[in-house]
């Protein structure tokens, strides 16, 4: 009976991991597709469709790993960031393009990503196991942990002290909108609509901006955008190149070390960790070419390890979203009412932490990584140039934007009807302005949402 259940779970996990790898391996080719705006709504949809927990988790892990493998293709081939987390590797990618070796930049980057992903899953699950005995204390202190973490993350964002200050009115906005829903819209206390508004804030702001004459004039372009695609030697004796041979021994060691460190430090911004890990090894390679290829491998590896570590540690150990990642792209794994919930007052959780064991997190986490490696890694290594050319010539960026806008609208209507749409638009507009004007990224805004739910009631209880 147990064996039959295990086989069934493995088949479900494998199916959804393949779906996640295919979808997000393709999405990574589309420049500018932000992780939060794409992974969050699609993962939420998978949760609300009733997919078993192991399927949801495998889908998410494969999606994250695939996105951060294929995002290196437009970044290295075209000099255009594949998504937000590709921005830190853009400088090294551009230097290597000027040297005429973009294919080397691509291979180093995605090989570093595969090695880091394979290391970070067991490391993160192991650290979560060490922290899980303290889950009761963490749950009791959750309101204050969220408050302290929000201040810390806001201060270390590009906004610095301004980020700390503007969190306060954003928290007030969240509290006000929830109170309006309670008082005037049938007692609705929305959650998913707030997530969607924050996740898609820049997109919502841009759509609102171009609806005005001034916004349309600013967005108008007089000429078709032209991108120059670098040529790539795709010849390889093996369909699945060995990443341990693509990187030299020192690059493997630096990537492995960076993945262990960044998997464990789950409370810091993923972009900040990516930059820090790259700078940490800058002084070791003496040759400029070796320095560039080493940094791009370590940085792209860190994009994988931070995302996986910041998801797994709080999910496995506590079930509470206590990292920028867990309140961003991974938010539906923690809180997706009515299926997954985090009780704002008691800290009681009912999510993947409740339904999966530590061993299941390890097994299905590694499954997601391996599926992404098998599906995306060899294709990216061999067919990067034609894939990038096809996307640039044939895939309309506007169509991708419209697809995600319609998905967001559908989920908002499902949760709160007209009021859900109003919440998404309001939060998206304000969140987009905070991102655009103050550089306050979505991770801080998600933390502020939990401050409104958890910390503010605790503070009011004291006074």
NULUMKOL-989463 format. One record per residue (C-alpha): z, y, x; chain. Coordinates in steps of 0.25 Angstrom, whole numbers, padded with zeros to 4 digits, m for minus. Example, Ala and Ser with C-alpha at 12.3 -4.5 7.8 and 13.67 -1.06 7.14 Angstrom:
<pts>
0031; m0018; 0049; A
0029; m0004; 0055; A
</pts>
This chain:
<pts>
0000; 0000; 0000; A
0004; 0010; 0011; A
m0009; 0005; 0019; A
m0018; 0008; 0007; A
m0011; 0022; 0005; A
m0014; 0025; 0020; A
m0028; 0021; 0019; A
m0030; 0029; 0007; A
m0024; 0041; 0013; A
m0032; 0039; 0026; A
m0045; 0039; 0018; A
m0041; 0051; 0010; A
m0037; 0059; 0022; A
m0050; 0055; 0029; A
m0059; 0059; 0018; A
m0052; 0073; 0016; A
m0052; 0075; 0032; A
m0067; 0073; 0032; A
m0069; 0083; 0021; A
m0060; 0093; 0028; A
m0068; 0091; 0041; A
m0082; 0092; 0035; A
m0078; 0104; 0026; A
m0071; 0112; 0037; A
m0080; 0107; 0048; A
m0091; 0114; 0041; A
m0083; 0127; 0037; A
m0079; 0129; 0052; A
m0094; 0132; 0054; A
m0094; 0144; 0045; A
m0089; 0156; 0053; A
m0077; 0164; 0047; A
m0072; 0153; 0038; A
m0057; 0155; 0039; A
m0048; 0143; 0039; A
m0038; 0148; 0029; A
m0049; 0153; 0020; A
m0056; 0139; 0020; A
m0046; 0128; 0024; A
m0035; 0134; 0014; A
m0043; 0134; 0001; A
m0050; 0120; 0004; A
m0037; 0113; 0008; A
m0031; 0119; m0005; A
m0042; 0114; m0013; A
m0040; 0100; m0007; A
m0026; 0100; m0010; A
m0028; 0105; m0025; A
m0038; 0094; m0027; A
m0027; 0084; m0025; A
m0032; 0077; m0012; A
m0021; 0068; m0006; A
m0012; 0075; 0004; A
m0018; 0067; 0016; A
m0031; 0071; 0011; A
m0027; 0086; 0011; A
m0021; 0085; 0025; A
m0033; 0078; 0031; A
m0042; 0088; 0025; A
m0035; 0100; 0030; A
m0033; 0095; 0044; A
m0048; 0091; 0045; A
m0052; 0104; 0040; A
m0044; 0112; 0050; A
m0048; 0104; 0062; A
m0063; 0104; 0057; A
m0063; 0119; 0054; A
m0057; 0122; 0068; A
m0068; 0113; 0075; A
m0080; 0119; 0068; A
m0075; 0133; 0068; A
m0078; 0133; 0083; A
m0093; 0131; 0080; A
m0096; 0145; 0075; A
m0086; 0151; 0085; A
m0093; 0145; 0097; A
m0107; 0144; 0093; A
m0108; 0158; 0085; A
m0097; 0166; 0090; A
m0091; 0167; 0076; A
m0077; 0162; 0073; A
m0078; 0150; 0064; A
m0065; 0154; 0058; A
m0052; 0161; 0060; A
m0047; 0151; 0070; A
m0060; 0152; 0078; A
m0058; 0166; 0082; A
m0048; 0163; 0094; A
m0059; 0155; 0100; A
m0071; 0165; 0098; A
m0069; 0172; 0112; A
m0070; 0159; 0120; A
m0081; 0154; 0111; A
m0089; 0167; 0113; A
m0087; 0167; 0129; A
m0092; 0153; 0129; A
m0104; 0156; 0120; A
m0108; 0167; 0130; A
m0107; 0157; 0141; A
m0117; 0149; 0134; A
m0108; 0137; 0131; A
m0104; 0138; 0116; A
m0105; 0123; 0115; A
m0094; 0121; 0125; A
m0085; 0131; 0117; A
m0087; 0123; 0105; A
m0085; 0110; 0111; A
m0072; 0115; 0118; A
m0067; 0121; 0105; A
m0068; 0110; 0096; A
m0064; 0100; 0106; A
m0051; 0108; 0108; A
m0049; 0108; 0093; A
m0050; 0093; 0091; A
m0040; 0090; 0103; A
m0030; 0100; 0097; A
m0031; 0095; 0083; A
m0029; 0081; 0087; A
m0017; 0085; 0095; A
m0011; 0095; 0085; A
m0009; 0085; 0073; A
0001; 0076; 0080; A
0008; 0087; 0087; A
0010; 0095; 0074; A
0014; 0083; 0066; A
0024; 0079; 0077; A
0030; 0093; 0078; A
0031; 0093; 0063; A
0039; 0080; 0063; A
0048; 0087; 0073; A
0050; 0099; 0064; A
0051; 0091; 0050; A
0066; 0088; 0051; A
0068; 0103; 0050; A
0060; 0104; 0038; A
0072; 0107; 0029; A
0077; 0118; 0037; A
0063; 0124; 0038; A
0061; 0123; 0023; A
0074; 0130; 0021; A
0070; 0141; 0031; A
0055; 0142; 0026; A
0056; 0156; 0019; A
0062; 0162; 0032; A
0052; 0154; 0041; A
0040; 0159; 0033; A
0045; 0173; 0034; A
0048; 0172; 0049; A
0034; 0165; 0052; A
0027; 0175; 0043; A
0032; 0187; 0051; A
0030; 0180; 0064; A
0015; 0176; 0061; A
0012; 0190; 0055; A
0017; 0196; 0068; A
0009; 0187; 0077; A
m0004; 0190; 0068; A
m0013; 0201; 0072; A
m0006; 0210; 0063; A
0007; 0209; 0070; A
0018; 0218; 0064; A
0008; 0223; 0053; A
0007; 0208; 0049; A
0022; 0207; 0047; A
0022; 0220; 0039; A
0010; 0217; 0029; A
0016; 0203; 0026; A
0026; 0210; 0017; A
0017; 0216; 0007; A
0008; 0203; 0007; A
0021; 0195; 0004; A
0024; 0206; m0007; A
0010; 0204; m0013; A
0012; 0189; m0013; A
0025; 0190; m0020; A
0019; 0200; m0030; A
0007; 0191; m0034; A
0016; 0179; m0036; A
0025; 0187; m0045; A
0013; 0192; m0053; A
0008; 0178; m0055; A
0022; 0174; m0059; A
0024; 0185; m0069; A
0010; 0188; m0075; A
0002; 0175; m0073; A
0009; 0164; m0079; A
0019; 0162; m0068; A
0009; 0158; m0057; A
0014; 0157; m0043; A
0001; 0156; m0035; A
0001; 0150; m0021; A
m0014; 0145; m0019; A
m0020; 0158; m0023; A
m0011; 0165; m0012; A
m0016; 0155; m0002; A
m0030; 0157; m0005; A
m0029; 0173; m0005; A
m0023; 0173; 0009; A
m0033; 0162; 0014; A
m0045; 0169; 0009; A
m0040; 0183; 0011; A
m0051; 0189; 0020; A
m0062; 0182; 0012; A
m0056; 0188; m0001; A
m0055; 0202; 0006; A
m0069; 0202; 0010; A
m0074; 0198; m0004; A
m0066; 0209; m0010; A
m0071; 0219; 0001; A
m0086; 0216; m0002; A
m0084; 0218; m0016; A
m0083; 0233; m0013; A
m0095; 0242; m0009; A
m0088; 0246; 0004; A
m0084; 0231; 0007; A
m0099; 0227; 0005; A
m0104; 0238; 0014; A
m0094; 0234; 0025; A
m0098; 0219; 0024; A
m0113; 0222; 0023; A
m0121; 0218; 0035; A
m0135; 0223; 0039; A
m0140; 0211; 0046; A
m0138; 0196; 0045; A
m0128; 0191; 0055; A
m0133; 0184; 0067; A
m0126; 0173; 0075; A
m0131; 0167; 0088; A
m0129; 0152; 0089; A
m0126; 0147; 0103; A
m0134; 0134; 0107; A
m0126; 0122; 0109; A
m0129; 0109; 0117; A
m0125; 0098; 0106; A
m0128; 0087; 0115; A
m0117; 0077; 0117; A
m0116; 0062; 0120; A
m0105; 0060; 0110; A
m0105; 0063; 0095; A
m0090; 0065; 0097; A
m0087; 0072; 0110; A
m0073; 0069; 0116; A
m0065; 0083; 0115; A
m0057; 0078; 0127; A
m0070; 0078; 0135; A
m0075; 0091; 0129; A
m0063; 0098; 0134; A
m0058; 0096; 0149; A
m0044; 0091; 0152; A
m0038; 0104; 0153; A
m0044; 0109; 0140; A
m0039; 0097; 0133; A
m0025; 0099; 0139; A
m0025; 0114; 0135; A
m0030; 0111; 0121; A
m0020; 0100; 0119; A
m0008; 0109; 0124; A
m0013; 0120; 0115; A
m0014; 0111; 0103; A
0000; 0106; 0105; A
0006; 0120; 0106; A
m0001; 0126; 0094; A
0001; 0114; 0085; A
0016; 0116; 0087; A
0017; 0131; 0085; A
0014; 0131; 0070; A
0019; 0145; 0066; A
0009; 0153; 0074; A
m0004; 0159; 0070; A
m0016; 0149; 0073; A
m0025; 0160; 0079; A
m0013; 0165; 0088; A
m0010; 0151; 0093; A
m0025; 0149; 0096; A
m0026; 0161; 0104; A
m0013; 0158; 0111; A
m0017; 0144; 0115; A
m0030; 0149; 0120; A
m0024; 0160; 0129; A
m0013; 0150; 0134; A
m0023; 0142; 0141; A
m0032; 0154; 0146; A
m0027; 0155; 0160; A
m0028; 0140; 0163; A
m0043; 0138; 0164; A
m0048; 0146; 0177; A
m0063; 0145; 0173; A
m0067; 0155; 0162; A
m0076; 0144; 0156; A
m0065; 0134; 0156; A
m0056; 0144; 0150; A
m0065; 0148; 0139; A
m0067; 0133; 0135; A
m0053; 0130; 0136; A
m0048; 0141; 0128; A
m0058; 0138; 0117; A
m0054; 0123; 0116; A
m0039; 0127; 0116; A
m0041; 0138; 0106; A
m0049; 0129; 0096; A
m0039; 0118; 0098; A
m0028; 0127; 0094; A
m0035; 0131; 0081; A
m0033; 0116; 0077; A
m0019; 0114; 0082; A
m0013; 0126; 0076; A
m0019; 0124; 0063; A
m0015; 0109; 0063; A
m0001; 0112; 0069; A
0002; 0123; 0059; A
m0002; 0115; 0047; A
0005; 0101; 0051; A
0018; 0106; 0057; A
0023; 0114; 0044; A
0016; 0104; 0035; A
0022; 0091; 0041; A
0036; 0097; 0045; A
0039; 0106; 0033; A
0029; 0107; 0023; A
0030; 0122; 0023; A
0019; 0131; 0028; A
0026; 0137; 0040; A
0014; 0141; 0049; A
0002; 0150; 0047; A
m0008; 0138; 0046; A
0001; 0132; 0035; A
0000; 0144; 0026; A
m0014; 0146; 0029; A
m0025; 0135; 0029; A
m0015; 0124; 0028; A
m0007; 0131; 0016; A
m0013; 0121; 0005; A
m0006; 0109; 0013; A
0007; 0116; 0010; A
0006; 0124; m0003; A
m0005; 0121; m0013; A
0001; 0122; m0027; A
0002; 0114; m0036; A
0000; 0103; m0026; A
0007; 0107; m0014; A
0019; 0117; m0014; A
0029; 0124; m0006; A
0041; 0129; m0014; A
0044; 0143; m0011; A
0059; 0143; m0014; A
0063; 0129; m0009; A
0053; 0126; 0002; A
0050; 0113; m0004; A
0036; 0108; m0001; A
0027; 0099; m0008; A
0014; 0098; 0000; A
0008; 0089; 0011; A
0021; 0089; 0019; A
0027; 0081; 0007; A
0016; 0071; 0005; A
0012; 0067; 0019; A
0020; 0061; 0030; A
0020; 0065; 0045; A
0012; 0053; 0048; A
0002; 0057; 0038; A
0001; 0071; 0043; A
m0002; 0065; 0057; A
m0012; 0055; 0053; A
m0020; 0063; 0043; A
m0019; 0075; 0052; A
m0026; 0067; 0063; A
m0036; 0062; 0053; A
m0040; 0076; 0049; A
m0042; 0080; 0064; A
m0050; 0067; 0067; A
m0059; 0069; 0055; A
m0062; 0083; 0059; A
m0064; 0078; 0073; A
m0074; 0067; 0069; A
m0081; 0076; 0059; A
m0082; 0090; 0065; A
m0080; 0089; 0080; A
m0092; 0081; 0084; A
m0101; 0089; 0074; A
m0096; 0102; 0080; A
m0098; 0097; 0094; A
m0113; 0093; 0092; A
m0118; 0101; 0081; A
m0111; 0115; 0082; A
m0123; 0123; 0084; A
m0132; 0118; 0072; A
m0120; 0118; 0063; A
m0117; 0132; 0067; A
m0131; 0136; 0065; A
m0132; 0129; 0051; A
m0120; 0136; 0046; A
m0124; 0150; 0051; A
m0138; 0149; 0045; A
m0135; 0141; 0032; A
m0121; 0143; 0027; A
m0118; 0156; 0020; A
m0104; 0162; 0024; A
m0104; 0168; 0010; A
m0105; 0155; 0003; A
m0093; 0149; 0011; A
m0085; 0162; 0007; A
m0090; 0160; m0007; A
m0086; 0146; m0007; A
m0072; 0148; m0002; A
m0070; 0160; m0012; A
m0074; 0152; m0024; A
m0064; 0141; m0019; A
m0053; 0151; m0018; A
m0056; 0157; m0032; A
m0056; 0143; m0038; A
m0042; 0139; m0032; A
m0036; 0153; m0036; A
m0041; 0151; m0050; A
m0035; 0137; m0050; A
m0021; 0141; m0046; A
m0020; 0155; m0053; A
m0032; 0158; m0062; A
m0035; 0173; m0061; A
m0022; 0176; m0055; A
m0025; 0166; m0043; A
m0038; 0174; m0041; A
m0031; 0187; m0041; A
m0020; 0182; m0031; A
m0031; 0177; m0021; A
m0039; 0190; m0022; A
m0026; 0199; m0020; A
m0020; 0190; m0009; A
m0034; 0189; m0002; A
m0037; 0204; m0003; A
m0023; 0208; 0003; A
m0023; 0196; 0013; A
m0037; 0199; 0018; A
m0033; 0214; 0020; A
m0021; 0209; 0028; A
m0030; 0200; 0036; A
m0041; 0211; 0038; A
m0032; 0223; 0041; A
m0019; 0217; 0047; A
m0025; 0205; 0053; A
m0014; 0197; 0045; A
m0020; 0183; 0045; A
m0019; 0173; 0033; A
m0008; 0165; 0040; A
0002; 0177; 0039; A
m0002; 0179; 0024; A
0001; 0165; 0021; A
0014; 0166; 0027; A
0017; 0179; 0019; A
0014; 0171; 0007; A
0025; 0161; 0010; A
0034; 0172; 0013; A
0032; 0177; m0001; A
0035; 0163; m0007; A
0046; 0159; 0003; A
0053; 0170; 0011; A
0053; 0181; 0000; A
0061; 0173; m0010; A
0071; 0169; 0002; A
0072; 0184; 0006; A
0075; 0188; m0008; A
0085; 0177; m0010; A
0093; 0183; 0002; A
0094; 0197; m0004; A
</pts>
